[in-house]
Amino acid sequence: MRFLTHRLGAERLFMSDQVLLSHFAKCRDLSKFLQTTLWEHPDVAVGEKPSGNVSIRSLVMALAQGDRSLFMQGRPNTHWKFWTQAA
């Protein structure tokens, strides 16, 4: 998925916010809290736990406090080139 997003472009793979929300009648008035393609994804294959990850922990804090500025990217590794090794 990461490679396809990079190669084809996110706009060709993912629905727009408007189209996505149109599928959920009760959610049509929701606003986007945060959008990013850069975060430090935990490498669970080598034992990293999401609960110890700066991006995940800060996202939880940002959501709990309703403050998107609390989100921290950490060291972004979401580009497909970081995950070329097969597990």
C-alpha atoms as a printed R data frame, in Angstrom:
   type eleno elety resid chain resno       x       y      z
1  ATOM     1    CA   MET     A     1   0.000   0.000  0.000
2  ATOM     2    CA   ARG     A     2   2.801   2.413  0.839
3  ATOM     3    CA   PHE     A     3   4.486   1.734 -2.495
4  ATOM     4    CA   LEU     A     4   1.230   2.127 -4.443
5  ATOM     5    CA   THR     A     5   0.466   5.393 -2.693
6  ATOM     6    CA   HIS     A     6   3.916   6.664 -3.597
7  ATOM     7    CA   ARG     A     7   3.829   5.340 -7.162
8  ATOM     8    CA   LEU     A     8   0.253   6.174 -8.161
9  ATOM     9    CA   GLY     A     9  -0.535   9.043 -5.817
10 ATOM    10    CA   ALA     A    10  -2.905   9.047 -2.883
11 ATOM    11    CA   GLU     A    11  -5.643  10.769 -4.887
12 ATOM    12    CA   ARG     A    12  -5.934   7.659 -7.093
13 ATOM    13    CA   LEU     A    13  -6.146   5.233 -4.162
14 ATOM    14    CA   PHE     A    14  -8.177   6.955 -1.470
15 ATOM    15    CA   MET     A    15 -11.599   8.592 -1.351
16 ATOM    16    CA   SER     A    16 -11.855  12.296 -0.719
17 ATOM    17    CA   ASP     A    17 -13.177  13.336  2.691
18 ATOM    18    CA   GLN     A    18 -16.466  14.360  1.138
19 ATOM    19    CA   VAL     A    19 -16.976  11.040 -0.668
20 ATOM    20    CA   LEU     A    20 -15.979   9.009  2.377
21 ATOM    21    CA   LEU     A    21 -18.356  10.873  4.693
22 ATOM    22    CA   SER     A    22 -21.182  10.570  2.164
23 ATOM    23    CA   HIS     A    23 -21.254   6.818  2.913
24 ATOM    24    CA   PHE     A    24 -22.059   7.449  6.587
25 ATOM    25    CA   ALA     A    25 -25.217   9.519  7.014
26 ATOM    26    CA   LYS     A    26 -24.628  10.253 10.716
27 ATOM    27    CA   CYS     A    27 -21.067  11.428 10.088
28 ATOM    28    CA   ARG     A    28 -21.562  13.916  7.262
29 ATOM    29    CA   ASP     A    29 -20.947  16.900  9.543
30 ATOM    30    CA   LEU     A    30 -17.689  15.612 10.995
31 ATOM    31    CA   SER     A    31 -14.578  17.658 10.464
32 ATOM    32    CA   LYS     A    32 -11.118  16.246  9.964
33 ATOM    33    CA   PHE     A    33  -9.064  16.191 13.141
34 ATOM    34    CA   LEU     A    34  -5.678  15.407 11.635
35 ATOM    35    CA   GLN     A    35  -4.215  14.156  8.384
36 ATOM    36    CA   THR     A    36  -0.637  13.120  7.831
37 ATOM    37    CA   THR     A    37   1.427  10.795  5.709
38 ATOM    38    CA   LEU     A    38   4.456  11.203  7.948
39 ATOM    39    CA   TRP     A    39   4.701   9.427 11.271
40 ATOM    40    CA   GLU     A    40   6.944   6.961 13.042
41 ATOM    41    CA   HIS     A    41   5.308   3.611 12.409
42 ATOM    42    CA   PRO     A    42   6.224   0.996 15.034
43 ATOM    43    CA   ASP     A    43   8.110  -1.993 13.656
44 ATOM    44    CA   VAL     A    44   6.187  -4.712 15.460
45 ATOM    45    CA   ALA     A    45   8.184  -7.392 13.607
46 ATOM    46    CA   VAL     A    46  11.192  -6.521 15.767
47 ATOM    47    CA   GLY     A    47   9.212  -6.098 18.975
48 ATOM    48    CA   GLU     A    48   8.386  -2.390 18.918
49 ATOM    49    CA   LYS     A    49   5.041  -1.843 20.594
50 ATOM    50    CA   PRO     A    50   2.558   0.788 19.458
51 ATOM    51    CA   SER     A    51   2.102   1.756 23.105
52 ATOM    52    CA   GLY     A    52   5.743   2.854 23.244
53 ATOM    53    CA   ASN     A    53   5.669   4.796 19.978
54 ATOM    54    CA   VAL     A    54   5.861   8.597 20.075
55 ATOM    55    CA   SER     A    55   3.499   9.055 17.122
56 ATOM    56    CA   ILE     A    56   0.820   6.730 18.495
57 ATOM    57    CA   ARG     A    57   1.090   8.049 22.053
58 ATOM    58    CA   SER     A    58   0.950  11.670 20.946
59 ATOM    59    CA   LEU     A    59  -2.033  10.950 18.680
60 ATOM    60    CA   VAL     A    60  -3.908   9.445 21.624
61 ATOM    61    CA   MET     A    61  -3.067  12.512 23.727
62 ATOM    62    CA   ALA     A    62  -4.097  14.891 20.921
63 ATOM    63    CA   LEU     A    63  -7.439  13.113 20.508
64 ATOM    64    CA   ALA     A    64  -8.084  12.973 24.255
65 ATOM    65    CA   GLN     A    65  -7.388  16.691 24.656
66 ATOM    66    CA   GLY     A    66  -8.894  17.781 21.337
67 ATOM    67    CA   ASP     A    67  -5.652  19.506 20.379
68 ATOM    68    CA   ARG     A    68  -4.098  18.403 17.077
69 ATOM    69    CA   SER     A    69  -0.931  20.388 17.833
70 ATOM    70    CA   LEU     A    70   0.016  17.706 20.383
71 ATOM    71    CA   PHE     A    71   0.632  15.162 17.606
72 ATOM    72    CA   MET     A    72   4.331  14.465 17.045
73 ATOM    73    CA   GLN     A    73   5.641  12.741 13.909
74 ATOM    74    CA   GLY     A    74   8.609  11.205 15.640
75 ATOM    75    CA   ARG     A    75  11.120  10.007 13.043
76 ATOM    76    CA   PRO     A    76   8.890   9.439  9.997
77 ATOM    77    CA   ASN     A    77   9.405   6.036  8.398
78 ATOM    78    CA   THR     A    78   6.173   5.605  6.456
79 ATOM    79    CA   HIS     A    79   7.686   5.991  3.003
80 ATOM    80    CA   TRP     A    80   7.818   2.592  1.263
81 ATOM    81    CA   LYS     A    81  11.620   2.746  0.928
82 ATOM    82    CA   PHE     A    82  11.919   2.199  4.692
83 ATOM    83    CA   TRP     A    83  10.094  -1.155  4.460
84 ATOM    84    CA   THR     A    84  11.771  -2.963  1.557
85 ATOM    85    CA   GLN     A    85  12.915  -5.950  3.619
86 ATOM    86    CA   ALA     A    86  10.423  -8.829  3.676
87 ATOM    87    CA   ALA     A    87   9.731 -10.164  7.157
